[in-house]
Amino acid sequence: MGCEFSKPSWCCWDSEQEKPIAQVPERGNEDDDESQAKSLPQFQEFTFNQILSATSGFSVENIVSEQGEKAPNVVYRGKLSNQMRIAVKRFNRSSWPDARQFLEEARAVGQLRHHRLINLLGCCSEGDERLLVAEYMPNNTLAKHLFHWETQPMKWVMRLRVALHLAEALKYCTRKGRSLYHDLNAYRIVFDEECNPRLSCFGLMKNSRDGKSYSTNLAFTPPEFMRTGQITPESVIYSFGTLLLDLLSGKHIPPSRALDLIREKNLQMLTDSCLEGQFSNDDDTELVRLASRCLQYEPPERPDPKSLVAALLPLQKDAKVPSHELMYIRSISTAIPLSPLGEACVRKDLTVIQEVLEKLGYKDDEGAASELSFQMWTNQMQEILDSKKKGDVAFRHKDFVTAIDCYTQFLMVGMMVSATVFARRSLCFLMSGMPEEALGDALQAQVISPVWHIASYLQAVALFSLGKEKEARLALGDGSALENQKNKKSS
């Protein structure tokens, strides 16, 4: 859909049209804010095999792009060998034909570290493959929470927090010399494990090829891009204004239509009806005024990120209330309802887990070495199959040392893969006081069967045993979610 831009006069309402943005003391220390992300590893170049393993071979189950496989550049979730969760953006083969340009851009963005950003951890450029590796954010995009919510609309105070966090991210990037952001929109803002909004680092990369493309609907494109085909730092502020409209209305309203409503002083049509009673008229008016300034036709008339932060700070309410409470989403630090198996994992009750694995047998095994396939092998494989059967007998009788030896003989041949054998050996390692080895096997089980809850639960137990509480809780949440999905399908 196209849009005709006309140069508007400044006419929000009455005498406020030249009212300057309030200047207030900035909160905190910028160096302190930046240091909160310093614990992240330095940017690195990954091998394709590392990313292949982390994403379980780019498994369909690991796709997190909201358009799924139809997205032009698909994003996958994954997990590195050190248990760090990652998001991997895999560009299509026509993107970034110049490998050196891709690496230079990635390295530059990879130097940024801030707690308002989804930070870039690394990249991969092998052959035709161009991949970016960033922090993983588990709680969906702003677009999902604003436009496609299922239970509760986003609260007004949370919308104001999103606007501030985004402004702080842009301010940091500008201070670091990365003031251009390509195609800023509600899909570029994602919520972390504590439900704090973060700006994706992917938009800081020049778009593929010449870096000049701007892919949003033309109705939301900055007017100067329509004239010149170039984006500027002021273009980013224009897009920030469209995001303020999204937050205010709960809909994706074209700026031209929104400015018409503002000139007509018809703010009721512009404000999300779900927000009734949640804010004062002053707050509403101030956010509309700020959006209007961001959407000015002439780029120099728009505020800069520093001014945006100063304008949004006084609007913040309930600053001490955690974001996950405002979003009605459980934090990883809060208790989550668990099944009896999940509870056993928290207690590290290995006997209960062993009983579950024994009862389950090989029914959930999605690898090539299911019980049926074992029976179909020729006599030439009998010795290998015997080692697996001896391992099963030892596992049943809790002779975990023998089970480890037998399962290892079976797995060393490498001709058959079995998530269940890796899971059983993982438990045997746990029973034998070898949590590092147990974690490795649990990860292998997940590579073979990405949606198997047992693999995630075993990772959680191993991580608890290694004293990695945060990582263990995340793995536990994964196991619980996968178990619930499995139970819903079978019910």
Helices and strands as residue ranges (DSSP letters): G 14-18, H 30-35, E 44-45, H 48-54, G 60-62, G 68-70, E 74-79, E 85-90, H 99-110, E 117-118, E 120-126, E 129-135, H 142-147, H 156-175, G 186-188, E 189-191, E 197-200, G 201-204, G 218-220, H 223-228, H 233-249, H 255-263, G 267-269, G 273-275, H 281-294, G 299-301, H 305-312, G 313-315, H 323-326, H 340-347, H 350-360, H 371-376, G 379-381, H 382-396, H 400-413, H 419-431, H 435-448, H 453-465, H 469-490
